[in-house]
């Protein structure tokens, strides 16, 4: 840019002193022309690069959803319903996994749930039996207590033998033991109900997981878009522990991200960028064209400003590479513009300060755009 302004200034001097001879060249005028002109050029270039940020590090990003089968155990792919790079709608089937083992798990856990529910009914019935046995044992204990007391009085009055008194004591002891046994049996029966309920809850949870796995054997598109670089094939195992994405789904651009370019600016003049400022974008895919837009927002954070949580204290504050900050820019009239994800661009942001200093930046971005025809 400096040499272009230098040539323009030299041409101006030629027109003034040689072509039209508006002024007579003398030593003082030559000194002034040789000093003032270059100084103004340097100052203009300094103000342009500082007041009006320019960057060649800009790209168009695309929303991509990695498709990860949510299966707890690996399953075998039996059909693939999509073709690569073919538009599909949200909810369309992407591929299917053999559902037989997952259906078997659902059937097995359904039977286990029925068994657990029957076990709860048996436990409830055993509580009723235990309660009746306890009532009978308590009645026997009451009778044995009365018989022991009556026999004791008769024995003191010499109206009953020692043998009769001992027999009553044994009956009382047996009745008391029977009550303790019936009480323990009732407690055990009540605990059996709690265990049966816990078993039912456990099996219901396992059955819900199994039904979820069964539903996940058919994988659907998360939105409108298409699949590219399709490497999934029939017979492949997917899901299970440690499984990853098996395909990438490219979502159609929504209203919020359609026509958005993300540019990275050096921190030198990043703070001058504000929401709503006028921008010019030169897309590498459209040489010779300049697209206008507006700043959506400037993101005041970068990876260099993040510390990872760990048990080790940091020894440095990062590398010495210059930090760049991202700025999101919305292009004007971009509805019919084709913007492949990953497209590169150059971006200039024009601030409100000394707008005449933006002229060199405007010239630079247009010259760079025309050069793209041969680069």
PATI-414440 format. One record per residue (C-alpha): residue in one letter; x, y, z. Coordinates in nm, 2 decimals. Layout:
! residues N
site type->A&xx->X&yy->Y&zz->Z
...
This chain:
! residues 375
site type->X&xx->0.00&yy->0.00&zz->0.00
site type->X&xx->0.28&yy->0.24&zz->0.08
site type->X&xx->0.44&yy->0.21&zz->-0.26
site type->X&xx->0.11&yy->0.28&zz->-0.43
site type->X&xx->0.06&yy->0.60&zz->-0.23
site type->X&xx->0.42&yy->0.69&zz->-0.31
site type->X&xx->0.37&yy->0.64&zz->-0.68
site type->X&xx->0.05&yy->0.85&zz->-0.66
site type->X&xx->0.24&yy->1.13&zz->-0.48
site type->X&xx->0.52&yy->1.12&zz->-0.73
site type->X&xx->0.27&yy->1.14&zz->-1.01
site type->X&xx->0.11&yy->1.44&zz->-0.84
site type->X&xx->0.45&yy->1.61&zz->-0.83
site type->X&xx->0.51&yy->1.54&zz->-1.19
site type->X&xx->0.18&yy->1.69&zz->-1.29
site type->X&xx->0.24&yy->2.00&zz->-1.08
site type->X&xx->0.61&yy->2.07&zz->-1.17
site type->X&xx->0.66&yy->1.90&zz->-1.51
site type->X&xx->0.33&yy->1.85&zz->-1.69
site type->X&xx->0.14&yy->2.16&zz->-1.61
site type->X&xx->0.42&yy->2.36&zz->-1.45
site type->X&xx->0.20&yy->2.51&zz->-1.19
site type->X&xx->0.49&yy->2.58&zz->-0.97
site type->X&xx->0.86&yy->2.64&zz->-1.04
site type->X&xx->1.08&yy->2.38&zz->-0.87
site type->X&xx->1.34&yy->2.52&zz->-0.64
site type->X&xx->1.55&yy->2.38&zz->-0.36
site type->X&xx->1.32&yy->2.49&zz->-0.07
site type->X&xx->1.01&yy->2.36&zz->-0.25
site type->X&xx->1.19&yy->2.03&zz->-0.33
site type->X&xx->1.29&yy->1.99&zz->0.03
site type->X&xx->0.93&yy->2.06&zz->0.14
site type->X&xx->0.79&yy->1.82&zz->-0.12
site type->X&xx->1.04&yy->1.55&zz->-0.02
site type->X&xx->0.96&yy->1.57&zz->0.35
site type->X&xx->0.59&yy->1.67&zz->0.38
site type->X&xx->0.45&yy->1.42&zz->0.13
site type->X&xx->0.62&yy->1.10&zz->0.27
site type->X&xx->0.53&yy->1.22&zz->0.63
site type->X&xx->0.17&yy->1.25&zz->0.54
site type->X&xx->0.17&yy->0.91&zz->0.37
site type->X&xx->0.33&yy->0.75&zz->0.68
site type->X&xx->0.08&yy->0.92&zz->0.91
site type->X&xx->-0.21&yy->0.82&zz->0.69
site type->X&xx->-0.10&yy->0.46&zz->0.68
site type->X&xx->-0.05&yy->0.46&zz->1.06
site type->X&xx->-0.39&yy->0.60&zz->1.13
site type->X&xx->-0.55&yy->0.36&zz->0.87
site type->X&xx->-0.41&yy->0.04&zz->1.02
site type->X&xx->-0.48&yy->0.16&zz->1.38
site type->X&xx->-0.82&yy->0.32&zz->1.35
site type->X&xx->-0.97&yy->0.08&zz->1.10
site type->X&xx->-0.89&yy->-0.28&zz->1.18
site type->X&xx->-0.81&yy->-0.51&zz->0.89
site type->X&xx->-0.75&yy->-0.89&zz->0.89
site type->X&xx->-0.69&yy->-1.17&zz->0.65
site type->X&xx->-0.78&yy->-1.43&zz->0.91
site type->X&xx->-1.16&yy->-1.48&zz->0.86
site type->X&xx->-1.37&yy->-1.78&zz->0.78
site type->X&xx->-1.73&yy->-1.90&zz->0.73
site type->X&xx->-1.82&yy->-2.16&zz->0.99
site type->X&xx->-2.09&yy->-2.43&zz->0.95
site type->X&xx->-2.29&yy->-2.60&zz->1.22
site type->X&xx->-2.20&yy->-2.97&zz->1.23
site type->X&xx->-2.36&yy->-3.23&zz->1.46
site type->X&xx->-2.16&yy->-3.55&zz->1.52
site type->X&xx->-2.39&yy->-3.85&zz->1.52
site type->X&xx->-2.31&yy->-4.08&zz->1.81
site type->X&xx->-2.53&yy->-4.39&zz->1.87
site type->X&xx->-2.67&yy->-4.38&zz->2.22
site type->X&xx->-2.64&yy->-4.76&zz->2.28
site type->X&xx->-2.50&yy->-4.91&zz->2.60
site type->X&xx->-2.39&yy->-5.22&zz->2.41
site type->X&xx->-2.25&yy->-5.24&zz->2.06
site type->X&xx->-2.50&yy->-5.32&zz->1.78
site type->X&xx->-2.46&yy->-5.42&zz->1.42
site type->X&xx->-2.58&yy->-5.18&zz->1.14
site type->X&xx->-2.83&yy->-5.35&zz->0.92
site type->X&xx->-2.94&yy->-5.06&zz->0.69
site type->X&xx->-2.83&yy->-4.71&zz->0.59
site type->X&xx->-3.11&yy->-4.49&zz->0.47
site type->X&xx->-2.92&yy->-4.18&zz->0.35
site type->X&xx->-2.69&yy->-4.10&zz->0.06
site type->X&xx->-2.40&yy->-3.86&zz->0.10
site type->X&xx->-2.45&yy->-3.49&zz->0.02
site type->X&xx->-2.83&yy->-3.55&zz->-0.03
site type->X&xx->-3.06&yy->-3.30&zz->0.15
site type->X&xx->-3.29&yy->-3.46&zz->0.41
site type->X&xx->-3.54&yy->-3.33&zz->0.66
site type->X&xx->-3.54&yy->-3.34&zz->1.04
site type->X&xx->-3.66&yy->-3.67&zz->1.17
site type->X&xx->-3.57&yy->-3.87&zz->0.86
site type->X&xx->-3.40&yy->-4.21&zz->0.93
site type->X&xx->-3.02&yy->-4.20&zz->0.90
site type->X&xx->-2.95&yy->-4.57&zz->0.97
site type->X&xx->-3.07&yy->-4.87&zz->1.17
site type->X&xx->-2.91&yy->-5.11&zz->1.41
site type->X&xx->-3.02&yy->-5.47&zz->1.46
site type->X&xx->-3.28&yy->-5.45&zz->1.73
site type->X&xx->-3.30&yy->-5.82&zz->1.82
site type->X&xx->-3.06&yy->-5.82&zz->2.12
site type->X&xx->-3.22&yy->-5.50&zz->2.25
site type->X&xx->-3.57&yy->-5.64&zz->2.21
site type->X&xx->-3.46&yy->-5.95&zz->2.40
site type->X&xx->-3.33&yy->-5.73&zz->2.68
site type->X&xx->-3.67&yy->-5.56&zz->2.70
site type->X&xx->-3.85&yy->-5.90&zz->2.70
site type->X&xx->-3.62&yy->-6.04&zz->2.97
site type->X&xx->-3.66&yy->-5.73&zz->3.20
site type->X&xx->-4.04&yy->-5.73&zz->3.14
site type->X&xx->-4.06&yy->-6.08&zz->3.27
site type->X&xx->-3.83&yy->-5.99&zz->3.56
site type->X&xx->-4.06&yy->-5.70&zz->3.65
site type->X&xx->-4.37&yy->-5.93&zz->3.65
site type->X&xx->-4.18&yy->-6.17&zz->3.88
site type->X&xx->-4.08&yy->-5.89&zz->4.11
site type->X&xx->-4.45&yy->-5.77&zz->4.13
site type->X&xx->-4.56&yy->-6.12&zz->4.21
site type->X&xx->-4.30&yy->-6.14&zz->4.48
site type->X&xx->-4.44&yy->-5.82&zz->4.63
site type->X&xx->-4.79&yy->-5.98&zz->4.64
site type->X&xx->-4.65&yy->-6.29&zz->4.80
site type->X&xx->-4.47&yy->-6.07&zz->5.06
site type->X&xx->-4.79&yy->-5.88&zz->5.13
site type->X&xx->-4.98&yy->-6.21&zz->5.18
site type->X&xx->-4.70&yy->-6.35&zz->5.41
site type->X&xx->-4.75&yy->-6.04&zz->5.63
site type->X&xx->-5.11&yy->-6.12&zz->5.67
site type->X&xx->-5.03&yy->-6.48&zz->5.76
site type->X&xx->-4.76&yy->-6.36&zz->6.01
site type->X&xx->-5.00&yy->-6.12&zz->6.17
site type->X&xx->-5.25&yy->-6.40&zz->6.22
site type->X&xx->-4.98&yy->-6.63&zz->6.36
site type->X&xx->-4.87&yy->-6.35&zz->6.60
site type->X&xx->-5.23&yy->-6.29&zz->6.72
site type->X&xx->-5.27&yy->-6.67&zz->6.79
site type->X&xx->-4.93&yy->-6.68&zz->6.97
site type->X&xx->-5.03&yy->-6.38&zz->7.18
site type->X&xx->-5.36&yy->-6.54&zz->7.27
site type->X&xx->-5.18&yy->-6.86&zz->7.37
site type->X&xx->-4.94&yy->-6.65&zz->7.58
site type->X&xx->-5.22&yy->-6.48&zz->7.75
site type->X&xx->-5.38&yy->-6.81&zz->7.83
site type->X&xx->-5.05&yy->-6.96&zz->7.95
site type->X&xx->-4.99&yy->-6.65&zz->8.17
site type->X&xx->-5.33&yy->-6.69&zz->8.34
site type->X&xx->-5.28&yy->-7.07&zz->8.38
site type->X&xx->-4.93&yy->-7.01&zz->8.53
site type->X&xx->-5.06&yy->-6.75&zz->8.78
site type->X&xx->-5.36&yy->-6.97&zz->8.88
site type->X&xx->-5.14&yy->-7.28&zz->8.92
site type->X&xx->-4.89&yy->-7.08&zz->9.13
site type->X&xx->-5.17&yy->-6.97&zz->9.38
site type->X&xx->-5.29&yy->-7.33&zz->9.40
site type->X&xx->-4.94&yy->-7.46&zz->9.46
site type->X&xx->-4.89&yy->-7.21&zz->9.74
site type->X&xx->-5.22&yy->-7.32&zz->9.89
site type->X&xx->-5.11&yy->-7.69&zz->9.87
site type->X&xx->-5.40&yy->-7.75&zz->9.63
site type->X&xx->-5.17&yy->-7.83&zz->9.32
site type->X&xx->-4.87&yy->-8.05&zz->9.29
site type->X&xx->-4.52&yy->-7.93&zz->9.20
site type->X&xx->-4.56&yy->-8.12&zz->8.87
site type->X&xx->-4.87&yy->-7.92&zz->8.77
site type->X&xx->-4.69&yy->-7.59&zz->8.86
site type->X&xx->-4.38&yy->-7.69&zz->8.65
site type->X&xx->-4.61&yy->-7.78&zz->8.35
site type->X&xx->-4.77&yy->-7.44&zz->8.36
site type->X&xx->-4.43&yy->-7.27&zz->8.37
site type->X&xx->-4.32&yy->-7.47&zz->8.06
site type->X&xx->-4.64&yy->-7.38&zz->7.88
site type->X&xx->-4.58&yy->-7.01&zz->7.96
site type->X&xx->-4.22&yy->-7.03&zz->7.83
site type->X&xx->-4.33&yy->-7.21&zz->7.51
site type->X&xx->-4.61&yy->-6.95&zz->7.45
site type->X&xx->-4.36&yy->-6.66&zz->7.51
site type->X&xx->-4.11&yy->-6.81&zz->7.27
site type->X&xx->-4.39&yy->-6.86&zz->7.01
site type->X&xx->-4.48&yy->-6.49&zz->7.04
site type->X&xx->-4.11&yy->-6.38&zz->6.99
site type->X&xx->-4.09&yy->-6.62&zz->6.69
site type->X&xx->-4.41&yy->-6.48&zz->6.54
site type->X&xx->-4.29&yy->-6.12&zz->6.59
site type->X&xx->-3.97&yy->-6.20&zz->6.41
site type->X&xx->-4.15&yy->-6.37&zz->6.13
site type->X&xx->-4.38&yy->-6.06&zz->6.09
site type->X&xx->-4.08&yy->-5.83&zz->6.08
site type->X&xx->-3.92&yy->-6.05&zz->5.82
site type->X&xx->-4.23&yy->-6.05&zz->5.61
site type->X&xx->-4.25&yy->-5.67&zz->5.63
site type->X&xx->-3.89&yy->-5.64&zz->5.52
site type->X&xx->-3.97&yy->-5.87&zz->5.23
site type->X&xx->-4.22&yy->-5.62&zz->5.11
site type->X&xx->-3.96&yy->-5.34&zz->5.11
site type->X&xx->-3.71&yy->-5.57&zz->4.93
site type->X&xx->-3.97&yy->-5.65&zz->4.67
site type->X&xx->-4.05&yy->-5.28&zz->4.62
site type->X&xx->-3.68&yy->-5.20&zz->4.58
site type->X&xx->-3.64&yy->-5.49&zz->4.33
site type->X&xx->-3.94&yy->-5.35&zz->4.13
site type->X&xx->-3.78&yy->-5.00&zz->4.12
site type->X&xx->-3.45&yy->-5.15&zz->4.01
site type->X&xx->-3.61&yy->-5.36&zz->3.73
site type->X&xx->-3.82&yy->-5.07&zz->3.62
site type->X&xx->-3.51&yy->-4.86&zz->3.58
site type->X&xx->-3.33&yy->-5.13&zz->3.39
site type->X&xx->-3.64&yy->-5.18&zz->3.17
site type->X&xx->-3.66&yy->-4.81&zz->3.09
site type->X&xx->-3.29&yy->-4.82&zz->2.99
site type->X&xx->-3.35&yy->-5.12&zz->2.77
site type->X&xx->-3.65&yy->-4.95&zz->2.60
site type->X&xx->-3.44&yy->-4.64&zz->2.54
site type->X&xx->-3.17&yy->-4.85&zz->2.38
site type->X&xx->-3.43&yy->-5.02&zz->2.16
site type->X&xx->-3.56&yy->-4.68&zz->2.05
site type->X&xx->-3.20&yy->-4.57&zz->1.97
site type->X&xx->-3.16&yy->-4.86&zz->1.72
site type->X&xx->-3.32&yy->-4.62&zz->1.47
site type->X&xx->-3.11&yy->-4.30&zz->1.43
site type->X&xx->-3.29&yy->-3.99&zz->1.30
site type->X&xx->-3.16&yy->-3.67&zz->1.15
site type->X&xx->-3.14&yy->-3.39&zz->1.42
site type->X&xx->-3.25&yy->-3.13&zz->1.17
site type->X&xx->-3.26&yy->-3.02&zz->0.80
site type->X&xx->-2.93&yy->-3.08&zz->0.63
site type->X&xx->-2.72&yy->-3.35&zz->0.48
site type->X&xx->-2.45&yy->-3.61&zz->0.56
site type->X&xx->-2.11&yy->-3.58&zz->0.39
site type->X&xx->-1.81&yy->-3.81&zz->0.39
site type->X&xx->-2.03&yy->-4.11&zz->0.47
site type->X&xx->-1.81&yy->-4.40&zz->0.57
site type->X&xx->-2.06&yy->-4.61&zz->0.77
site type->X&xx->-2.13&yy->-4.95&zz->0.62
site type->X&xx->-2.37&yy->-5.24&zz->0.68
site type->X&xx->-2.23&yy->-5.49&zz->0.93
site type->X&xx->-2.02&yy->-5.24&zz->1.13
site type->X&xx->-2.06&yy->-5.24&zz->1.51
site type->X&xx->-2.16&yy->-4.90&zz->1.66
site type->X&xx->-2.23&yy->-4.79&zz->2.01
site type->X&xx->-2.11&yy->-4.95&zz->2.33
site type->X&xx->-1.85&yy->-4.82&zz->2.58
site type->X&xx->-1.61&yy->-4.57&zz->2.43
site type->X&xx->-1.79&yy->-4.54&zz->2.10
site type->X&xx->-1.76&yy->-4.22&zz->1.90
site type->X&xx->-1.93&yy->-4.04&zz->1.62
site type->X&xx->-2.00&yy->-4.25&zz->1.31
site type->X&xx->-2.10&yy->-3.97&zz->1.08
site type->X&xx->-2.11&yy->-3.59&zz->1.06
site type->X&xx->-2.44&yy->-3.42&zz->0.99
site type->X&xx->-2.43&yy->-3.07&zz->0.84
site type->X&xx->-2.72&yy->-2.86&zz->0.95
site type->X&xx->-2.88&yy->-2.61&zz->0.72
site type->X&xx->-2.79&yy->-2.25&zz->0.81
site type->X&xx->-3.04&yy->-2.09&zz->1.04
site type->X&xx->-3.15&yy->-1.73&zz->1.04
site type->X&xx->-2.91&yy->-1.66&zz->1.32
site type->X&xx->-2.60&yy->-1.78&zz->1.15
site type->X&xx->-2.68&yy->-1.74&zz->0.78
site type->X&xx->-2.43&yy->-1.50&zz->0.61
site type->X&xx->-2.21&yy->-1.48&zz->0.92
site type->X&xx->-1.84&yy->-1.45&zz->0.89
site type->X&xx->-1.60&yy->-1.48&zz->1.19
site type->X&xx->-1.29&yy->-1.27&zz->1.18
site type->X&xx->-0.99&yy->-1.28&zz->1.41
site type->X&xx->-0.83&yy->-0.94&zz->1.49
site type->X&xx->-0.51&yy->-0.85&zz->1.67
site type->X&xx->-0.55&yy->-0.71&zz->2.02
site type->X&xx->-0.38&yy->-0.39&zz->1.90
site type->X&xx->-0.70&yy->-0.23&zz->1.78
site type->X&xx->-0.96&yy->-0.50&zz->1.88
site type->X&xx->-1.11&yy->-0.27&zz->2.15
site type->X&xx->-1.21&yy->-0.02&zz->1.88
site type->X&xx->-1.45&yy->-0.27&zz->1.73
site type->X&xx->-1.81&yy->-0.23&zz->1.85
site type->X&xx->-2.15&yy->-0.37&zz->1.76
site type->X&xx->-2.31&yy->-0.23&zz->1.45
site type->X&xx->-2.00&yy->-0.09&zz->1.29
site type->X&xx->-1.98&yy->-0.09&zz->0.90
site type->X&xx->-1.76&yy->-0.37&zz->0.76
site type->X&xx->-1.64&yy->-0.48&zz->0.42
site type->X&xx->-1.57&yy->-0.85&zz->0.34
site type->X&xx->-1.37&yy->-0.99&zz->0.05
site type->X&xx->-1.45&yy->-1.36&zz->0.01
site type->X&xx->-1.18&yy->-1.57&zz->-0.15
site type->X&xx->-1.45&yy->-1.75&zz->-0.34
site type->X&xx->-1.58&yy->-1.43&zz->-0.50
site type->X&xx->-1.27&yy->-1.25&zz->-0.63
site type->X&xx->-1.32&yy->-0.89&zz->-0.73
site type->X&xx->-1.63&yy->-0.85&zz->-0.52
site type->X&xx->-1.67&yy->-0.66&zz->-0.19
site type->X&xx->-1.96&yy->-0.75&zz->0.04
site type->X&xx->-2.08&yy->-0.51&zz->0.30
site type->X&xx->-2.20&yy->-0.61&zz->0.65
site type->X&xx->-2.23&yy->-0.51&zz->1.01
site type->X&xx->-2.05&yy->-0.62&zz->1.33
site type->X&xx->-2.29&yy->-0.85&zz->1.53
site type->X&xx->-2.07&yy->-0.87&zz->1.84
site type->X&xx->-1.70&yy->-0.88&zz->1.95
site type->X&xx->-1.61&yy->-1.18&zz->2.16
site type->X&xx->-1.40&yy->-1.05&zz->2.45
site type->X&xx->-1.22&yy->-1.38&zz->2.53
site type->X&xx->-0.99&yy->-1.62&zz->2.37
site type->X&xx->-0.82&yy->-1.95&zz->2.45
site type->X&xx->-0.51&yy->-1.77&zz->2.57
site type->X&xx->-0.72&yy->-1.63&zz->2.86
site type->X&xx->-0.83&yy->-1.96&zz->3.00
site type->X&xx->-0.66&yy->-2.17&zz->3.26
site type->X&xx->-0.74&yy->-2.54&zz->3.27
site type->X&xx->-0.85&yy->-2.68&zz->3.61
site type->X&xx->-0.60&yy->-2.92&zz->3.75
site type->X&xx->-0.40&yy->-3.01&zz->4.06
site type->X&xx->-0.09&yy->-2.85&zz->3.91
site type->X&xx->0.00&yy->-2.48&zz->3.95
site type->X&xx->0.07&yy->-2.30&zz->3.61
site type->X&xx->0.44&yy->-2.23&zz->3.54
site type->X&xx->0.37&yy->-1.99&zz->3.26
site type->X&xx->0.08&yy->-1.77&zz->3.14
site type->X&xx->0.08&yy->-1.91&zz->2.79
site type->X&xx->0.30&yy->-1.87&zz->2.48
site type->X&xx->0.44&yy->-1.56&zz->2.33
site type->X&xx->0.22&yy->-1.57&zz->2.01
site type->X&xx->0.00&yy->-1.27&zz->1.96
site type->X&xx->-0.35&yy->-1.31&zz->2.09
site type->X&xx->-0.63&yy->-1.27&zz->1.84
site type->X&xx->-1.00&yy->-1.21&zz->1.93
site type->X&xx->-1.30&yy->-1.32&zz->1.73
site type->X&xx->-1.56&yy->-1.08&zz->1.58
site type->X&xx->-1.89&yy->-1.20&zz->1.42
site type->X&xx->-2.00&yy->-1.01&zz->1.11
site type->X&xx->-2.34&yy->-1.04&zz->0.94
site type->X&xx->-2.33&yy->-0.98&zz->0.56
site type->X&xx->-2.60&yy->-0.77&zz->0.40
site type->X&xx->-2.82&yy->-0.94&zz->0.14
site type->X&xx->-2.67&yy->-1.28&zz->0.20
site type->X&xx->-2.98&yy->-1.49&zz->0.16
site type->X&xx->-2.89&yy->-1.60&zz->-0.20
site type->X&xx->-2.52&yy->-1.60&zz->-0.14
site type->X&xx->-2.35&yy->-1.94&zz->-0.14
site type->X&xx->-2.11&yy->-1.96&zz->0.16
site type->X&xx->-1.95&yy->-2.30&zz->0.20
site type->X&xx->-1.83&yy->-2.38&zz->0.55
site type->X&xx->-1.46&yy->-2.31&zz->0.58
site type->X&xx->-1.45&yy->-2.03&zz->0.32
site type->X&xx->-1.18&yy->-1.78&zz->0.38
site type->X&xx->-1.21&yy->-1.40&zz->0.37
site type->X&xx->-1.05&yy->-1.07&zz->0.44
site type->X&xx->-1.24&yy->-0.83&zz->0.66
site type->X&xx->-1.21&yy->-0.45&zz->0.73
site type->X&xx->-1.40&yy->-0.28&zz->1.01
site type->X&xx->-1.45&yy->0.10&zz->0.97
site type->X&xx->-1.48&yy->0.28&zz->1.30
site type->X&xx->-1.62&yy->0.63&zz->1.36
site type->X&xx->-1.27&yy->0.78&zz->1.42
site type->X&xx->-1.12&yy->0.99&zz->1.14
site type->X&xx->-1.31&yy->0.81&zz->0.86
site type->X&xx->-1.09&yy->0.96&zz->0.59
site type->X&xx->-0.82&yy->0.73&zz->0.72
site type->X&xx->-1.03&yy->0.43&zz->0.61
site type->X&xx->-0.97&yy->0.52&zz->0.24
site type->X&xx->-0.63&yy->0.32&zz->0.22
site type->X&xx->-0.80&yy->0.02&zz->0.38
site type->X&xx->-1.08&yy->0.04&zz->0.13
site type->X&xx->-0.83&yy->0.05&zz->-0.15
site type->X&xx->-0.63&yy->-0.24&zz->0.01
site type->X&xx->-0.92&yy->-0.48&zz->0.05
site type->X&xx->-1.03&yy->-0.42&zz->-0.31
site type->X&xx->-0.68&yy->-0.47&zz->-0.45
site type->X&xx->-0.65&yy->-0.79&zz->-0.25
site type->X&xx->-0.99&yy->-0.91&zz->-0.38
site type->X&xx->-0.88&yy->-0.85&zz->-0.74
site type->X&xx->-0.55&yy->-1.03&zz->-0.69
site type->X&xx->-0.76&yy->-1.34&zz->-0.60
site type->X&xx->-0.82&yy->-1.39&zz->-0.97
site type->X&xx->-0.46&yy->-1.50&zz->-1.01
site type->X&xx->-0.39&yy->-1.65&zz->-0.67
